[in-house]
Amino acid sequence: MKRSDRLVALTNYFISNPRQHTSLPYFTTKFDAAKSSLSEDLDIIDQRFREEGLGYLHRISGAGGGVEYIPSHDEEASLIFIDQLCDMLADSSRILPGGYIYMSDILGNPKTVRQIGHVFASVFSEMEIDAVVTVATKGIPLAYAVASFLNVPVVIVRRDPKVTEGSSVSINYVSGSSRKIQTMVLPKRSLKEGTNVCIIDDFMQAGGTITGITSLLKEFQANVQAIGVLAEADDEEDERIVHDYTSLIKIHNLMSQDNIQVSRGSFQSHKN
C-alpha cells in the first residue's frame, strides 16, 4: 500500500475509533508495513490533527504500547461556534411560555449537534468516562454526539418505565423550576456498579432535572465525572442547585421577552 493510501486509511480508523487504544502490531499486520514506516505515518497524522484543531494521537511505548486518538476542539474555533449559537438564540421570538426557549431547530441539525458534541468532548476527553447519561427526550441527540467522540455508550433516563427494558429503578424528585414532584426511571441493566458517567442535558433552569439524575445514579453507585449543559437560564442563579457543570450558553432575562440577553456559558473558564 502506498503511503498516501495508508495515511487515509489510518486517519479514517482513528476518527471512527476515538479513545480506543490500538497496538502497533495490529497496524503492521493490517497494512503490511514496517514499524518505522508506521511511526512516520503517525507523526504526520498527529501533526495534522493538532494543526486542524481536531485533537491528537496519544502514543504509549513499551511492550503494551500503542496509540489512541484523543478528540479535542480548537478553543478559538469553539468560542466562535458558541458565539454563533448565541446569535441564533438571541431572537426574542424563540421565547416560550413558562420560561423556556425554542431550540428544536438547533437540536435537529446533525452538523450543529455533532459540533456541539465535539466541543463538549474536548472538555471531558481527559476524564475517565464509561457512559454518557441524559434524560429523554431533547438531550438525546446531544448525548449521542458527545458519546461518539468519547467512544462510550449512551444511557437514557426516562419519565415512565418501558416494558421492553425490563425491571427498573425509579425515584421521585422535585423539579427545580415548577417545584412539582416528578419521577425518573432507569433500567437495572443500564449501568454496572461503579460506572463513571457524564451527564448531558440541553437546557437547565434551576437544575432540578440534573439533581434528579444524580440521585438516580447513586442507586447504581455510579460516579458522576462531568455535567454538560447546552444552555442555562440565568434568571434563577440564586436558586441554582447544581454548581459544578460546563455550559456553552447562558441566557439572561429569559422571563422578559423584550430584554433577553445571550452570552457564553462557563465553557471558557473550564477550558482555562
Backbone torsions as a table, in degrees:
resi	resn	phi	psi	omega
1	MET	NA	134.4	177.0
2	LYS	-67.1	154.6	-179.3
3	ARG	-59.6	-40.5	-179.5
4	SER	-60.2	-41.7	178.3
5	ASP	-67.0	-39.7	-178.8
6	ARG	-66.4	-37.9	178.8
7	LEU	-63.3	-41.1	178.4
8	VAL	-64.5	-45.2	-178.7
9	ALA	-64.7	-41.4	179.1
10	LEU	-65.5	-44.3	180.0
11	THR	-60.9	-44.3	178.3
12	ASN	-61.8	-38.9	179.6
13	TYR	-63.1	-46.3	-177.3
14	PHE	-66.3	-42.5	-179.7
15	ILE	-65.8	-33.4	180.0
16	SER	-80.0	-18.0	-176.6
17	ASN	-132.8	63.0	-179.5
18	PRO	-65.7	150.2	176.0
19	ARG	55.3	30.2	177.8
20	GLN	-115.4	116.3	-178.1
21	HIS	-73.5	126.8	-179.4
22	THR	-129.4	132.3	-178.6
23	SER	-76.0	151.4	178.9
24	LEU	-63.7	-37.4	177.3
25	PRO	-55.4	-30.0	177.4
26	TYR	-61.1	-43.5	-179.0
27	PHE	-72.9	-37.7	179.7
28	THR	-62.3	-37.0	178.7
29	THR	-73.7	-44.6	-176.3
30	LYS	-63.0	-40.3	-175.2
31	PHE	-106.3	1.4	179.6
32	ASP	50.7	53.0	-177.0
33	ALA	-130.9	154.8	178.9
34	ALA	-73.2	154.1	179.9
35	LYS	-60.7	-36.2	-179.4
36	SER	-63.9	-40.1	178.7
37	SER	-67.2	-41.6	179.1
38	LEU	-65.8	-36.8	178.3
39	SER	-61.1	-40.8	177.0
40	GLU	-66.5	-38.2	177.5
41	ASP	-61.0	-44.4	-178.2
42	LEU	-65.2	-35.1	176.8
43	ASP	-62.9	-42.1	-179.8
44	ILE	-64.7	-46.7	-178.3
45	ILE	-65.1	-42.9	179.3
46	ASP	-59.6	-43.0	-180.0
47	GLN	-63.0	-43.7	-179.7
48	ARG	-66.9	-41.0	177.6
49	PHE	-57.9	-45.0	-177.9
50	ARG	-67.4	-42.7	-177.8
51	GLU	-68.2	-31.2	179.5
52	GLU	-86.8	-3.0	-179.6
53	GLY	70.4	30.2	-177.1
54	LEU	-99.6	-9.6	-176.5
55	GLY	130.6	-152.3	-178.0
56	TYR	-159.2	166.5	175.5
57	LEU	-98.3	124.0	177.1
58	HIS	-96.5	118.7	-175.2
59	ARG	-114.7	138.4	-179.5
60	ILE	-120.8	125.9	179.8
61	SER	-89.2	171.5	178.5
62	GLY	101.3	-177.1	-175.5
63	ALA	-62.1	-38.1	180.0
64	GLY	-97.8	21.1	-175.2
65	GLY	-75.3	173.0	-179.6
66	GLY	172.8	-151.7	-176.5
67	VAL	-149.6	148.2	172.9
68	GLU	-143.5	149.0	179.6
69	TYR	-91.8	122.9	177.7
70	ILE	-105.6	107.1	179.9
71	PRO	-69.6	142.4	170.1
72	SER	-151.1	164.2	-176.7
73	HIS	-121.0	129.1	-179.8
74	ASP	-51.6	130.1	-174.3
75	GLU	-62.6	-42.2	179.7
76	GLU	-62.7	-44.2	178.4
77	ALA	-64.8	-35.5	178.5
78	SER	-63.7	-43.5	-178.6
79	LEU	-67.0	-37.3	176.3
80	ILE	-62.8	-43.9	179.3
81	PHE	-63.5	-42.8	178.9
82	ILE	-63.5	-39.8	177.4
83	ASP	-62.2	-37.2	177.0
84	GLN	-64.5	-40.8	176.5
85	LEU	-63.4	-39.9	178.8
86	CYS	-60.8	-42.5	179.0
87	ASP	-62.2	-39.0	180.0
88	MET	-66.4	-39.4	-175.4
89	LEU	-83.9	-9.7	-178.6
90	ALA	-74.8	-5.3	179.2
91	ASP	-70.1	118.2	-176.2
92	SER	-63.6	-20.2	-179.9
93	SER	-70.4	-11.0	178.9
94	ARG	-79.0	-15.3	-176.4
95	ILE	-67.4	130.3	-180.0
96	LEU	-112.9	156.2	178.3
97	PRO	-58.0	143.3	177.6
98	GLY	92.2	6.1	178.2
99	GLY	82.4	37.3	177.9
100	TYR	-119.0	167.1	-179.7
101	ILE	-133.9	139.9	-178.0
102	TYR	-74.7	120.3	179.4
103	MET	-132.8	9.4	-174.6
104	SER	-61.5	-32.8	179.8
105	ASP	-68.2	-35.6	177.3
106	ILE	-69.7	-45.8	-178.8
107	LEU	-71.9	-13.0	178.3
108	GLY	-97.8	0.4	179.3
109	ASN	-96.8	108.2	-175.1
110	PRO	-56.5	-39.8	-178.9
111	LYS	-65.5	-43.8	-179.9
112	THR	-65.8	-45.0	-179.1
113	VAL	-63.2	-40.0	179.1
114	ARG	-63.6	-39.2	179.8
115	GLN	-69.1	-36.9	175.0
116	ILE	-61.1	-43.6	178.1
117	GLY	-61.2	-38.0	179.4
118	HIS	-66.0	-40.8	179.7
119	VAL	-63.8	-47.3	178.7
120	PHE	-62.3	-43.5	-178.2
121	ALA	-61.9	-30.3	178.9
122	SER	-66.9	-29.1	177.9
123	VAL	-76.9	-36.2	-173.4
124	PHE	-99.9	2.5	-170.2
125	SER	-63.8	-27.4	-178.6
126	GLU	-88.6	-2.7	-177.6
127	MET	-90.4	155.9	175.0
128	GLU	-84.8	98.6	-177.8
129	ILE	-122.2	128.4	-178.2
130	ASP	-104.3	-18.3	-178.5
131	ALA	-160.5	153.0	173.7
132	VAL	-107.3	128.6	-177.3
133	VAL	-113.3	136.9	175.8
134	THR	-144.4	170.1	177.9
135	VAL	-111.3	140.6	-180.0
136	ALA	-64.9	140.2	13.1
137	THR	-124.7	-31.9	-170.3
138	LYS	-72.0	-18.6	178.3
139	GLY	-80.1	-9.9	-174.2
140	ILE	-62.6	-49.7	180.0
141	PRO	-60.9	-36.2	177.9
142	LEU	-66.2	-42.3	-179.3
143	ALA	-61.2	-42.9	179.4
144	TYR	-66.7	-35.4	178.5
145	ALA	-65.1	-45.6	178.3
146	VAL	-63.9	-44.3	-178.0
147	ALA	-63.2	-31.6	-179.1
148	SER	-65.8	-31.5	178.7
149	PHE	-85.1	-28.7	177.7
150	LEU	-87.3	-11.3	178.8
151	ASN	59.3	49.4	178.7
152	VAL	-134.1	162.1	179.4
153	PRO	-75.5	165.2	177.0
154	VAL	-108.2	135.5	177.0
155	VAL	-118.4	127.0	-174.5
156	ILE	-109.7	119.8	173.4
157	VAL	-83.8	135.5	-177.5
158	ARG	-120.6	163.9	178.6
159	ARG	-81.1	-28.8	-177.9
160	ASP	-131.3	146.1	178.9
161	PRO	-70.2	150.3	177.3
162	LYS	-117.1	133.2	-176.5
163	VAL	-62.5	-26.6	-178.4
164	THR	-75.3	-7.5	-177.7
165	GLU	-107.4	5.6	176.0
166	GLY	74.7	-161.8	-177.6
167	SER	-65.7	145.6	-174.5
168	SER	-132.7	161.7	172.1
169	VAL	-105.1	132.7	-179.0
170	SER	-127.8	150.9	175.3
171	ILE	-137.8	157.9	170.8
172	ASN	-105.2	141.5	179.6
173	TYR	-142.6	163.2	-179.7
174	VAL	-98.2	121.2	177.9
175	SER	-62.9	132.6	-177.0
176	GLY	-67.0	-29.2	-176.4
177	SER	-93.3	-46.6	-176.3
178	SER	-92.4	-13.5	-178.0
179	ARG	61.8	23.8	178.5
180	LYS	-95.6	152.9	176.1
181	ILE	-80.2	124.3	179.4
182	GLN	-129.0	168.9	-175.1
183	THR	-120.9	144.3	173.3
184	MET	-129.0	143.3	178.4
185	VAL	-134.0	150.3	178.5
186	LEU	-145.9	126.8	179.3
187	PRO	-58.6	142.6	-177.9
188	LYS	-61.4	-27.1	-177.8
189	ARG	-83.7	-1.8	-174.1
190	SER	-69.3	-39.8	-173.6
191	LEU	-134.6	143.0	172.0
192	LYS	-87.6	154.9	179.2
193	GLU	-60.1	133.4	177.7
194	GLY	85.0	9.4	-180.0
195	THR	-65.8	137.0	174.8
196	ASN	-89.3	122.8	-172.9
197	VAL	-125.6	158.0	172.0
198	CYS	-120.2	127.0	178.9
199	ILE	-93.7	130.5	178.4
200	ILE	-123.7	132.4	176.9
201	ASP	-140.0	157.5	-176.7
202	ASP	-85.2	-34.7	-173.9
203	PHE	-149.1	138.5	179.7
204	MET	-131.9	131.1	172.5
205	GLN	-99.6	-93.1	179.3
206	ALA	-85.6	-22.6	178.5
207	GLY	106.3	13.1	-178.5
208	GLY	-62.5	-39.9	-178.9
209	THR	-64.2	-45.5	-179.5
210	ILE	-66.7	-37.5	176.2
211	THR	-63.1	-38.6	176.6
212	GLY	-63.2	-43.5	178.0
213	ILE	-61.8	-43.7	179.9
214	THR	-60.2	-42.6	178.6
215	SER	-64.2	-40.4	178.5
216	LEU	-64.3	-40.2	-179.3
217	LEU	-66.3	-26.4	177.1
218	LYS	-63.8	-29.5	177.8
219	GLU	-65.5	-22.4	177.5
220	PHE	-100.1	3.7	-176.3
221	GLN	53.8	36.8	177.9
222	ALA	-83.6	153.9	-179.2
223	ASN	-106.6	116.7	178.7
224	VAL	-81.8	108.9	-177.7
225	GLN	-88.9	-29.1	-176.2
226	ALA	-158.9	155.5	175.9
227	ILE	-132.2	127.0	178.8
228	GLY	-121.6	131.5	-179.6
229	VAL	-128.5	129.2	179.1
230	LEU	-63.5	-52.8	-177.8
231	ALA	-137.6	144.3	176.9
232	GLU	-128.5	145.8	175.3
233	ALA	-87.7	135.0	-176.4
234	ASP	-94.8	-5.6	-173.8
235	ASP	-65.8	-30.2	-175.9
236	GLU	-110.5	32.2	-174.7
237	GLU	-59.8	-35.6	-179.6
238	ASP	-65.7	-24.1	-178.5
239	GLU	-103.6	9.3	-177.5
240	ARG	-62.1	127.1	-178.5
241	ILE	-105.6	3.2	172.8
242	VAL	-122.1	130.5	-173.2
243	HIS	-122.7	-36.0	-176.0
244	ASP	-96.1	90.5	-177.4
245	TYR	-154.2	166.6	176.1
246	THR	-116.5	123.6	176.6
247	SER	-119.2	147.8	177.2
248	LEU	-90.1	-33.3	-173.0
249	ILE	-133.8	141.3	175.1
250	LYS	-122.1	129.1	-177.6
251	ILE	-110.5	119.5	-178.6
252	HIS	-100.6	148.2	176.2
253	ASN	56.8	43.3	-177.1
254	LEU	-63.6	-31.1	-178.9
255	MET	-77.6	-11.8	179.4
256	SER	-108.9	100.2	-173.2
257	GLN	-61.2	-28.2	-176.0
258	ASP	-86.8	-9.1	-174.1
259	ASN	-130.6	29.1	-178.3
260	ILE	-68.3	138.4	176.8
261	GLN	-132.1	138.5	-177.8
262	VAL	-125.7	131.3	-178.7
263	SER	-140.1	174.6	175.7
264	ARG	-64.3	148.2	177.2
265	GLY	-88.2	-146.9	-175.6
266	SER	-85.6	3.6	-175.5
267	PHE	-54.6	-46.5	-174.9
268	GLN	-62.9	-42.8	-179.7
269	SER	-66.6	-33.5	177.4
270	HIS	-68.6	-36.7	179.0
271	LYS	-67.9	-35.4	-178.1
272	ASN	-81.5	NA	NA
